Amino acid sequence: MEYVAVILPSLVVGLLFWFAMKAIFNADKAERQAEARAQAEADSHPGQPTDRPGSESK
């Protein structure tokens, strides 16, 4: 039983690290997909002006 008491804290910390990294990578993947969708939408409308700061037409 002492083996479980010795290895359990390391396993718990390892699992917490794994869940945290999985959440970070999933969030990054979702952000990249959203950026790709926004870029594809912007590329599909080339005639429309973009709303960029400092790009007022005179």
Legacy VTK file of the C-alpha trace (Angstrom):
# vtk DataFile Version 3.0
C-alpha trace
ASCII
DATASET POLYDATA
POINTS 58 float
0.000 0.000 0.000
2.913 2.376 0.548
3.683 2.143 -3.176
0.312 3.712 -3.964
0.922 6.509 -1.459
4.274 7.229 -3.086
3.150 7.166 -6.737
-0.324 8.756 -6.336
0.806 12.421 -6.016
2.915 12.126 -9.163
0.032 10.561 -11.078
-2.376 13.290 -9.962
0.026 16.062 -10.951
0.671 14.314 -14.266
-3.050 14.052 -14.991
-3.612 17.713 -14.100
-0.786 18.700 -16.433
-2.216 16.518 -19.202
-5.701 18.061 -18.859
-4.258 21.579 -18.809
-2.162 20.982 -21.923
-5.106 19.356 -23.709
-7.281 22.388 -22.923
-4.576 24.764 -24.166
-4.087 22.861 -27.420
-7.849 22.615 -28.022
-8.248 26.357 -27.453
-5.366 27.055 -29.844
-6.900 24.773 -32.473
-10.277 26.498 -32.157
-8.621 29.916 -32.430
-6.725 28.874 -35.558
-9.929 27.545 -37.140
-11.793 30.771 -36.337
-8.931 32.817 -37.807
-8.950 30.684 -40.947
-12.718 31.121 -41.328
-12.420 34.888 -40.872
-9.565 35.062 -43.386
-11.500 32.961 -45.911
-14.533 35.214 -45.489
-12.392 38.323 -45.942
-10.780 36.848 -49.057
-14.168 35.976 -50.560
-15.216 39.664 -50.563
-12.290 41.473 -52.219
-14.313 44.506 -53.348
-15.435 45.556 -49.895
-13.258 47.913 -47.874
-11.741 46.580 -44.702
-12.311 48.292 -41.370
-8.756 48.993 -40.345
-7.768 51.807 -38.008
-6.143 54.669 -39.848
-7.368 53.610 -43.295
-9.859 56.398 -43.908
-10.294 57.184 -47.595
-10.054 60.886 -48.468
LINES 1 59
58 0 1 2 3 4 5 6 7 8 9 10 11 12 13 14 15 16 17 18 19 20 21 22 23 24 25 26 27 28 29 30 31 32 33 34 35 36 37 38 39 40 41 42 43 44 45 46 47 48 49 50 51 52 53 54 55 56 57
